[in-house]
């Protein structure tokens, strides 16, 4: 049997068998609508509320503030637009230059409507300087949104410090914690809104959550029957929500040993890949998520590299899966100053709980030859400027 090596877990993770088992009854036997009053409906409602409590416990949050969504993109949009519509008197938002497009594009749209958007630059590793945010805050600032861990570089942002300075200035602070949740401690006491996604945690696709401080007013994006405490109308995705909670429970149980194992794999990847001439690490060795490493290779195209690895049974990516059809260089790599020719030759390797030592060995054994083959047919050579 041909076994593939999957190293694109930052895009999505395989569904854990235990998560699938927890979801299965809610596809058929426990099929009720959580808004119905009969026994089937009450079973579904209990499942949703039990899941809400479990996820809140994993996050150290009040269950009343957990709003289930279709994923992190909707959660990010709800944070941005929901607050903007609830506070029309404040029309200034601050984000970083390397946020996910689920933050950047809503901010772009608001800018077209007359909002001021301040996009904070990052240093060459991808980190935001909290002082830059402090300098940008004024009496019109509604929200600061800085992701906890970058989805392309894996770099961790100083969100505790940023959250504390926002609180001192009476400005709301949101973080997209999709990649960081379950892998690092989140300073929830310094945060007002947090976006989460199940399918980055070996849970199902199509379900996520926005954790908001209870009592915070968010104008809904979706209007209808007033589900999710009036914040997000639509029949609840009961089996998905149950799977999300199951994935969170397993994450809490396994986190310590998993993070240690993935951190070791990440070090091996960095040490091994950097032995290839004309290669650079994007981001930083330390202060990063344990499961993501990003590299650039001179004189080759990242898309060709990904396709050649795929032919050899290895799944990887050039960066965010949400923008992979776009042949423009990554906005994240441009923001950290990667030369455009190197930015075009990027490769993101990301691991999950199913990753083994054999997967790492396979990648390190295969990658040098693939890079050499592509360079042999490239019109560019090492050292070209």
C-alpha positions as CSV (number, residue, x, y, z in Angstrom):
1,X,0.0,0.0,0.0
2,X,1.3,3.4,-1.0
3,X,1.6,5.6,2.2
4,X,1.6,9.4,1.7
5,X,3.4,11.9,4.0
6,X,1.0,14.7,5.0
7,X,2.8,17.9,6.1
8,X,0.0,20.4,5.5
9,X,-1.7,20.4,8.8
10,X,-1.9,24.2,9.0
11,X,-4.3,24.0,6.1
12,X,-6.4,21.2,7.7
13,X,-5.9,18.2,10.0
14,X,-7.3,14.7,9.5
15,X,-10.4,14.0,11.6
16,X,-9.5,12.1,14.8
17,X,-11.3,8.7,15.0
18,X,-12.5,9.4,18.5
19,X,-14.0,12.7,17.2
20,X,-15.8,10.9,14.4
21,X,-17.1,8.4,16.9
22,X,-18.5,11.2,19.1
23,X,-20.2,12.8,16.1
24,X,-21.7,9.7,14.6
25,X,-24.9,9.4,16.7
26,X,-25.8,13.0,15.7
27,X,-25.9,12.2,12.0
28,X,-28.7,9.7,12.4
29,X,-30.1,8.4,15.8
30,X,-29.8,11.8,17.6
31,X,-30.8,13.9,14.6
32,X,-33.0,16.5,16.3
33,X,-33.0,20.3,15.7
34,X,-31.6,22.0,18.8
35,X,-34.5,24.5,18.7
36,X,-37.2,21.9,18.9
37,X,-39.1,21.2,22.1
38,X,-39.5,17.4,21.8
39,X,-37.2,14.8,23.1
40,X,-35.0,14.7,19.9
41,X,-34.7,18.5,20.1
42,X,-33.8,18.4,23.8
43,X,-31.1,15.8,23.1
44,X,-29.6,18.1,20.5
45,X,-29.8,21.2,22.7
46,X,-28.1,19.4,25.5
47,X,-25.3,18.3,23.2
48,X,-24.8,21.9,22.0
49,X,-24.7,23.3,25.5
50,X,-22.4,20.5,26.8
51,X,-20.1,21.3,23.9
52,X,-20.2,25.0,24.6
53,X,-19.2,24.4,28.2
54,X,-16.4,22.0,27.3
55,X,-14.9,24.4,24.7
56,X,-15.2,27.3,27.2
57,X,-13.4,25.3,29.8
58,X,-10.6,24.5,27.4
59,X,-10.3,28.2,26.6
60,X,-10.8,29.4,30.3
61,X,-13.8,31.4,29.1
62,X,-17.4,32.0,30.1
63,X,-19.7,29.6,28.2
64,X,-22.2,32.5,27.7
65,X,-19.7,34.1,25.4
66,X,-19.1,31.2,23.1
67,X,-20.9,31.7,19.7
68,X,-20.7,28.8,17.3
69,X,-20.0,29.8,13.6
70,X,-19.3,28.0,10.3
71,X,-15.6,28.5,10.9
72,X,-12.9,31.0,11.8
73,X,-13.5,33.1,8.7
74,X,-17.1,33.8,9.9
75,X,-15.8,34.3,13.4
76,X,-13.3,36.9,12.3
77,X,-15.9,38.7,10.2
78,X,-18.3,38.7,13.1
79,X,-15.7,40.2,15.3
80,X,-14.9,43.0,12.8
81,X,-18.3,43.8,11.3
82,X,-20.3,42.9,14.4
83,X,-18.4,45.5,16.5
84,X,-18.2,48.1,13.8
85,X,-22.0,48.0,13.4
86,X,-22.5,48.1,17.1
87,X,-20.2,51.1,17.7
88,X,-20.6,53.5,14.7
89,X,-19.1,56.3,16.8
90,X,-15.7,54.7,16.6
91,X,-14.3,54.2,13.1
92,X,-10.6,53.2,13.6
93,X,-9.3,49.7,13.6
94,X,-5.8,48.5,14.0
95,X,-4.4,45.2,12.7
96,X,-1.0,43.8,11.6
97,X,0.3,43.6,8.1
98,X,0.4,39.8,8.3
99,X,-3.1,39.0,9.5
100,X,-5.2,36.3,7.7
101,X,-7.3,37.5,4.8
102,X,-10.3,36.9,7.0
103,X,-9.2,40.0,8.9
104,X,-7.5,42.0,6.2
105,X,-10.3,41.8,3.6
106,X,-13.1,43.0,6.1
107,X,-10.8,45.8,7.1
108,X,-10.3,46.7,3.4
109,X,-14.0,46.8,2.9
110,X,-14.5,49.0,6.0
111,X,-11.8,51.3,4.7
112,X,-13.8,51.8,1.5
113,X,-16.7,52.9,3.7
114,X,-14.7,55.6,5.4
115,X,-13.1,53.8,8.3
116,X,-9.4,54.4,9.1
117,X,-7.4,51.1,9.1
118,X,-3.9,51.1,10.6
119,X,-1.9,48.1,9.4
120,X,1.1,47.7,11.8
121,X,4.3,46.6,10.2
122,X,6.2,43.6,11.6
123,X,9.9,42.9,12.1
124,X,11.9,40.5,9.9
125,X,10.7,37.5,12.0
126,X,7.1,38.6,11.7
127,X,6.6,40.0,15.2
128,X,4.6,43.1,16.0
129,X,6.1,45.7,18.3
130,X,3.5,46.5,21.0
131,X,4.7,50.0,21.2
132,X,3.7,50.5,17.5
133,X,0.2,49.6,18.5
134,X,0.2,51.9,21.5
135,X,1.4,54.8,19.3
136,X,-1.5,54.1,16.8
137,X,-4.3,54.0,19.3
138,X,-6.4,57.2,19.5
139,X,-9.8,58.2,20.9
140,X,-11.5,56.8,17.7
141,X,-10.0,53.3,18.0
142,X,-12.6,50.6,18.3
143,X,-10.6,47.4,18.0
144,X,-7.1,46.0,17.7
145,X,-6.9,42.6,16.0
146,X,-3.6,40.7,16.1
147,X,-3.4,36.9,15.5
148,X,-1.9,34.8,18.2
149,X,0.3,32.6,15.9
150,X,0.8,33.3,12.3
151,X,-0.6,30.6,9.9
152,X,2.3,30.9,7.4
153,X,5.4,31.6,9.6
154,X,4.3,30.0,12.9
155,X,5.6,33.1,14.7
156,X,4.0,33.9,18.1
157,X,2.8,37.5,18.7
158,X,3.1,39.2,22.1
159,X,-0.7,39.2,22.6
160,X,-0.6,39.3,26.4
161,X,1.3,42.6,26.3
162,X,-0.9,43.9,23.4
163,X,-4.1,43.0,25.3
164,X,-2.9,44.7,28.5
165,X,-2.1,47.9,26.7
166,X,-5.5,47.8,24.9
167,X,-7.3,47.3,28.2
168,X,-5.4,50.2,29.7
169,X,-6.6,52.4,26.8
170,X,-10.2,51.1,26.9
171,X,-9.9,49.6,23.4
172,X,-11.2,46.1,22.6
173,X,-8.7,43.4,21.6
174,X,-9.4,40.5,19.2
175,X,-7.1,37.6,18.4
176,X,-7.4,35.0,15.7
177,X,-6.1,32.0,17.6
178,X,-6.9,29.3,15.0
179,X,-3.3,28.0,14.8
180,X,-2.4,28.7,18.5
181,X,-5.3,27.3,20.3
182,X,-4.3,24.0,22.0
183,X,-0.6,24.5,21.2
184,X,0.3,27.5,23.5
185,X,-1.2,29.2,26.5
186,X,-3.6,32.0,25.5
187,X,-3.8,35.0,27.8
188,X,-7.6,35.0,27.8
189,X,-7.8,37.4,30.7
190,X,-6.2,40.1,28.4
191,X,-8.4,39.3,25.4
192,X,-12.0,40.4,24.5
193,X,-12.7,38.3,21.4
194,X,-11.0,35.1,20.2
195,X,-11.6,33.2,16.9
196,X,-11.4,29.4,16.8
197,X,-11.7,26.6,14.2
198,X,-12.3,22.9,14.7
199,X,-10.6,21.5,11.7
200,X,-7.2,22.8,12.8
201,X,-7.5,20.6,15.9
202,X,-8.3,17.2,14.2
203,X,-12.0,18.2,14.4
204,X,-14.5,18.5,11.6
205,X,-14.6,21.2,8.9
206,X,-17.4,23.7,8.8
207,X,-17.5,24.7,12.5
208,X,-15.8,27.3,14.6
209,X,-16.5,29.8,17.3
210,X,-16.1,33.4,18.3
211,X,-15.5,33.7,22.0
212,X,-16.7,37.2,23.1
213,X,-16.9,38.8,26.5
214,X,-20.4,38.1,27.9
215,X,-22.5,41.2,27.5
216,X,-20.5,42.5,24.5
217,X,-22.9,43.8,21.8
218,X,-22.3,42.3,18.4
219,X,-24.7,43.1,15.5
220,X,-25.4,39.8,13.7
221,X,-24.1,39.2,10.2
222,X,-26.9,36.6,9.7
223,X,-30.5,37.4,10.6
224,X,-33.2,34.8,11.1
225,X,-34.5,32.8,14.0
226,X,-32.2,34.3,16.6
227,X,-30.1,31.3,17.3
228,X,-26.9,31.4,19.3
229,X,-28.3,34.0,21.8
230,X,-29.4,36.2,18.9
231,X,-25.9,36.7,17.5
232,X,-25.8,34.0,14.8
233,X,-29.1,32.8,13.3
234,X,-29.3,29.4,11.6
235,X,-30.0,25.8,12.7
236,X,-27.0,24.7,14.8
237,X,-24.6,22.2,13.2
238,X,-25.0,19.8,16.1
239,X,-22.8,17.0,14.9
240,X,-20.0,19.5,14.0
241,X,-20.3,21.3,17.3
242,X,-20.1,17.9,19.1
243,X,-17.0,17.1,17.1
244,X,-15.5,20.4,17.9
245,X,-15.9,19.8,21.6
246,X,-14.5,16.3,21.3
247,X,-11.4,17.6,19.5
248,X,-10.9,20.2,22.3
249,X,-11.2,17.5,25.0
250,X,-8.6,15.4,23.3
251,X,-6.4,18.4,22.7
252,X,-6.3,19.2,26.4
253,X,-5.5,15.6,27.3
254,X,-2.7,15.3,24.8
255,X,-1.3,18.7,24.5
256,X,1.8,18.5,26.7
257,X,3.3,15.4,25.0
258,X,2.1,16.4,21.6
259,X,3.7,19.9,21.8
260,X,7.0,18.4,23.0
261,X,7.0,15.9,20.1
262,X,6.1,18.4,17.4
263,X,8.7,20.9,18.7
264,X,11.4,18.2,18.3
265,X,10.2,17.5,14.8
266,X,10.2,21.2,13.9
267,X,13.8,21.5,15.1
268,X,14.8,18.5,12.9
269,X,13.1,20.1,9.9
270,X,14.8,23.4,10.3
271,X,18.2,21.9,10.8
272,X,17.8,19.5,7.9
273,X,16.2,21.8,5.4
274,X,18.8,24.6,6.0
275,X,21.5,22.3,4.9
276,X,20.2,22.8,1.4
277,X,22.2,25.6,-0.3
278,X,20.3,28.8,-1.1
279,X,17.7,28.2,1.6
280,X,16.4,30.5,4.3
281,X,14.1,30.1,7.3
282,X,11.2,32.5,7.3
283,X,10.2,33.4,10.8
284,X,12.3,32.4,13.8
285,X,13.7,29.3,15.4
286,X,12.3,30.2,18.8
287,X,9.1,32.0,19.9
288,X,7.1,30.0,17.4
289,X,4.3,27.5,17.2
290,X,5.6,23.9,17.5
291,X,4.0,22.6,14.3
292,X,4.9,25.2,11.5
293,X,8.1,25.9,9.7
294,X,8.4,28.1,6.6
295,X,11.3,28.2,4.1
296,X,12.3,29.9,0.9
297,X,14.5,28.4,-1.8
298,X,16.5,30.5,-4.3
299,X,16.1,29.9,-8.0
300,X,12.9,27.8,-7.9
301,X,9.1,28.3,-7.8
302,X,7.2,27.2,-4.7
303,X,4.3,25.9,-6.8
304,X,6.6,23.6,-8.8
305,X,8.2,22.4,-5.5
306,X,4.9,21.6,-4.0
307,X,3.8,19.7,-7.1
308,X,7.1,17.7,-7.3
309,X,6.8,16.8,-3.7
310,X,3.2,15.7,-4.3
311,X,4.3,13.4,-7.1
312,X,6.6,11.8,-4.6
313,X,3.9,11.3,-2.0
314,X,4.4,14.3,0.2
315,X,1.7,16.9,0.8
316,X,3.0,20.4,1.7
317,X,2.1,24.0,0.7
318,X,3.5,27.3,-0.3
319,X,1.6,29.1,2.4
320,X,-2.0,29.7,3.3
321,X,-4.5,27.3,1.7
322,X,-7.0,30.1,1.5
323,X,-4.9,32.0,-1.0
324,X,-3.0,29.1,-2.7
325,X,-4.6,29.7,-6.2
326,X,-3.1,33.3,-6.1
327,X,0.3,33.4,-7.8
328,X,1.2,36.7,-6.1
329,X,3.9,36.4,-3.5
330,X,2.6,35.9,0.0
331,X,1.7,39.2,1.7
332,X,3.3,37.7,4.9
333,X,6.6,37.1,3.3
334,X,6.6,40.5,1.7
335,X,5.8,42.1,5.0
336,X,8.9,40.5,6.6
337,X,11.1,41.7,3.8
338,X,11.8,38.4,1.9
339,X,13.1,39.3,-1.6
340,X,10.4,38.7,-4.2
341,X,12.4,36.0,-6.0
342,X,12.8,34.1,-2.7
343,X,9.2,34.7,-1.7
344,X,8.1,32.9,-4.9
345,X,10.1,29.9,-3.8
346,X,8.4,29.3,-0.4
347,X,7.5,26.1,1.3
348,X,5.4,25.7,4.4
349,X,5.7,22.4,6.3
350,X,3.2,21.8,9.1
351,X,2.7,18.8,11.4
352,X,-0.2,17.3,13.3
353,X,-0.8,14.6,15.9
354,X,-0.5,11.8,13.2
355,X,3.0,13.0,12.1
356,X,5.7,10.5,12.7
357,X,9.5,10.4,12.7
358,X,9.2,8.5,9.4
359,X,7.4,11.4,7.9
360,X,10.2,13.8,8.9
361,X,12.8,11.4,7.6
362,X,11.0,11.0,4.3
363,X,10.7,14.8,3.7
364,X,14.4,15.4,4.6
365,X,15.5,12.5,2.4
366,X,13.3,13.6,-0.6
367,X,13.5,17.4,-0.5
368,X,17.2,18.0,-1.5
369,X,16.9,16.0,-4.7
370,X,13.7,17.7,-5.7
371,X,15.2,21.1,-5.1
372,X,18.3,20.1,-7.1
373,X,16.2,18.8,-10.0
374,X,14.1,22.0,-10.2
375,X,17.2,24.2,-10.1
376,X,18.7,22.2,-12.9
377,X,15.9,23.3,-15.2
378,X,15.4,26.8,-13.8
379,X,16.4,29.8,-15.9
380,X,17.7,31.3,-12.6
381,X,20.8,30.2,-10.8
382,X,22.0,30.5,-7.3
383,X,23.5,33.9,-6.7
384,X,21.3,35.6,-9.3
385,X,19.9,38.9,-8.0
